Amino acid sequence: MSGTAGLTVGGLGEDALVAAITQRLADAGPPAGVLLGPGDDAAVVAAPDGRVVATTDVLVEGRHFRRDWSSASDVGARAAAANLADVAAMGAVPTALLVGLAVPADCSLEWVLELADGLGEEASTAGAAVAGGDVVRSEVLSVSVTALGSLEGRSPVTRGGALPGDLVAVAGRLGWAAAGLAVLSRGFRSPRALVEAYRRPAPPYTEGPRASALGATAMVDVSDGLVRDLGHVAKSSGVGIGLTRAAFHVPQEFVDTARALSADPMHWLLGGGDDHALAACFPPEVDLPMAWSVVGRVEEGEGVLVDGQKWTGPTGWQAF
């Protein structure tokens, strides 16, 4: 980092900045699915299936992240994960990311390169690569990511296929990021496990395609909170979903932290977002692998109920 110390993106200039980011990403090397990576007018990504799954998300400083709470690498990883998990939720395998970076001129070059590291590392975790992007000067730091994926011959798993009698199951962490955000919002930095979960999620990318192969009838990325996101499944499928409190494991970290903050840990589990777990509906005869935990059933009706009652806790993230 000694060669970048003290440099800002404004002092470096656009061409040199793009070259520095491109070199940083090239060091990791693209997977086979990216035929032409960063450095040209556009990337070339293989689509042997003949279809491309595409999704996009925007993170804005002060709204979605704070630089005093998260490192640049953490911000990059979170931005990548938010999109890669959406690809997995369609039952697809992530292949590539395109990144748009709006950055103030006085932002340090070191910070931007560490952001690129986080993006590349998380993409690699999911088996994908950063294939290209754009940078622009802005008064507000923003990261926009578009993720692409391959269905590999399978049908997409949408939110609209759940049927009464289906099992509702979850793979991945729930509530950890929300608990970490609660800790940071109170000015604390521990328990470290919760804070780190907020800074850098760990989506179960491989479970999306696996759920598709197992016959999942509907699936969603839990980005805004389980109750809220399953509400999208219920509405799209024209069904109701019943969750059972007793089916959720409450980690001891939640119990201890909730006691210290006078909070309800179930609010984090059912209403907290940003962990990017996967929630899916499966035919009742499916033998689910250990990565999936059954937390409820699909029913006749509408909306999401918890132990037969309307959920009165937090209903998850809303942009407006």
N, C-alpha and C positions, 0 to 999 in steps of 0.2 A: 504493500500500500504506500510505500515511501514515495513512489513516483507520482502519486495522485494527491498527496497531502497538500491542503491549502487551495487546491484548484476548485473552481465552481463551474457549473455547466455553462454559464454565461461567458466566463472568461475563456473557456475551451472552444466554444463555437459548435454549431449544429453538426457539421461534417465530422469533426474530430470526436464529438460525443457519440454519434452513431457508430463510428468506427470502433471506439472503445467498447461500447456495449456489444457490438457484433463479435468482436474478438473474444470478449468474456464468455459469450454464449457458445462460440465455436469451440472453445477449449473442451467442452463436455462432449461434443460430437453428436449429431442428430441420429435418431433411430432410423430404421429402414423405411418407415412410412413417410419421412420427409425427404423428398427427392432433391429439392433445392431450398436451402435455408436462407437466413438473413443475408442481405447485401445486394439484392437486385430489386427491380420494381415490384415484384411480387414473389411469394413463395410458391413452390409446387409440392403438393401433398398427394400421395397415392390414395386412390379410392377404389380398390379392387371390387368392393361390394356394389359399386354403382350408386351408392347413396352416401351422403355425408350428414352426420349429426352436428349441429352448430348451435352454440349458445354464447351469450355475452353478459358481462357484468361490469359495473363501474364502482370503484372505491374512491371516496373523496376524503381528503384529510380534514379532521375535525368532525366529520360525520360518521365515517366508518373506521378510522384509525387515528391514533395520535403518535407522533414520533417520540414523545417522551415516555410512552408506554411500550412501544414495540420497536425493535431494530428494523433497519431497512430490509434485511433478509426475511424477517418475519412478515413484514407487509407484503413482500413479493410472494412468499409462500401462501399467505392467506388469499391474495388476489387470484393466484393460480388455482388453489383448492376450491374456491367458490364456483369456478367454472368447470373444472375437471369432474367435480362431484355431480354436476348437472348432466354431464355426458354419461357418467356411470348410471345415473338414475333412469336413463332411457334404455339401459341394458347394453350400452355400447362401450367400446374400448377407446380411451382417449388417444389421439394421434398427434395433435399439434396445438400450439397456442399462438395467437397474434396479439401483440400488446401495444396499446396506445398510452403514451406517457405525457401528461401535461405537467410541466415543472417550472417553478420560479427560477429566474436566472441566477439567484444567489444560492441555490441548493448546491451542496458540495458534490463533486464528481464521485468521491468515495461512496457517498450515500446511494447514488444512482447505480453504481456498479454492484454494490451489495444487494440492492433491490433486484438487479438482474440475476445475481446468484440465487436468491430465494425463489424467483420465478423458475429458473432452470432446474434447481434441485427438486422442487415439488413436481414439475412436469416429468422429470426423470423417474420420480417415485411412482408415477402413474403410467410410465411407459411411453410418455410423449416427449415433445421437445418444443422450444420456442422457435417458431419458423420465421418470424418477422414482426414488423410493427412500425411505429411512427413516434416521433417526439415533437412537442410543440411548447413554446413558452406560454406560461400562464401564471396568474397571481395566486391561484389555488392549486396545490399539488393533487393530482388525480391519476389513477391507474385504471385503464379500461382494458379488459382481457376478453378475447373471443377464443373459445375452445372448439376444436373439431374432433370428431370421433367416428369410428367405424362400427357398424352393426354386425359385421362378419357373417352376413347371411341370415341373421335372426330378424324377426319382426321387432319394431320398437315397442318398449313397454311404456305405455302412456299412463296418465292419471285416470283414464276413463273406462277401465275394464273390470273394476272390482265387482264381485257378485256376492249376494247374501250367503253367508255360511263360510266365506273365505276367512282364513287366518290373517291377522294383522301382525307383522313382525318387524323388528328393527335390528339393523346391523350397525355397529359403530357406537361412539360415545354420544350421550345425551346430557345436556345441562352443564357440562364442564366449562365450556366457554362462557356461558351466562354467569356461572359462579365466579369464574376468574374476573369477569367484567365487574361484578359486584364488589369484589375485593379491591380491584384497582380504583374503582369509583370512590371508595372510602379512604383512599390514600395509602393502602397497604400493598405489600409486595409478596405476601405469603398467605396461605399455603402455595408454595412454588408450583406444585403440580397443577393447580387450578389456573394460576396466572399464565403458565406456559401453554395450557390448553386453549386459553383465549388468544394468545399470541400466534399460535401455530396449530391449526386443526389437523386431524389425522383421519381423513375420510377413508372408508373401506372400499377403495376403487374396484377391486377385483370382484366384490360381491354383487355389483350391478349386473355384469354379464352372467355371473353364476346364478343370480336370481332369475334372469331371463331363461336360462337353460333349464331351470327347475320348474318353469311354467308360471312365473309370477303374472298375475292378471293386471296389476297396477303397481306403480312405484313412484316415489318422490324423494327428492333431496331435502333433508330437514335443515333448511337454512334459516327459517324465520320462527321456528318453534313447532313442536310435534303436533299440538292441537290445531294450530293454524294450517300447517302444511297438509295434514290428513284431512282437514276441512276442504282443501282443494280437490283431494281424491274423492271425497264423499259427494261433492257437488258435481264433479265431472262424470262420476259413475252413476249418479242418481240413487245413492244408497245412504245408509247411516253407518257410523262406525262407533263401536262401543269399546272403550279402553278400561282396563282393570288396574287400579292403583297397586294392588298387591303383586302384580306381575313385574313391577319395576324395582330393580335393585337400587337402593339408596346408598352410595359409597359413604364410608365413614368420614371422608374429607368434607362431604356435603353436610353431614350431621353436625360436625364440629364447627364448620364455618357458618352455617345457618344459625346455630346457637349464638355465636359471637356477634353476628350481624342482625339478630332478631328477624330472621327470614325463614321462609318455608322452602325446604329443598325441593318439594314437588313442583314449585313454581319454576325452578330451573329446569327440572326434568321435562315438564310438559309445555312450558312456555318459552324456554330459552333457545336461541338460535346460534348460528355460527359454528356448530360442531360438524355440520355436513354429514351427519349419519344418513343412512338410507332406510326408508320405511316402505314396506311392500306388502301386498296382499297375495296370498297363495291359496290354491285349492286345499281343502282340509285334509286330503289324503297325502299331501306332500310330506316327505321325511326331511325336515329342515336340518342343515348342518349346524354345528355349534356356534358359528358366527352370528346366527340369527336367533333372537329371543322373541317368543310370541307374547304380545302385550294386549291383544284384544281380538275382536271378530267384526266382520262386516255384517250388517243387519239391514232389515227392511227399515225404511224411514229416511231421515236426512240429518246432516250435521254430525258432530262428534260429541258423544257423551262419555263421561268418566264415572264409572260405577253407577250407570243409569241416570246420572244427573248432568245438567248443563255445567260446563266448566266455568267457574267464576274467577279463576286466577288469571294471570297474564296470558294474553292470546297470541303473543309473538310479535316480531318486528313488523312495522309498517312504515313505508317510506314517507307517507304524508298523513 
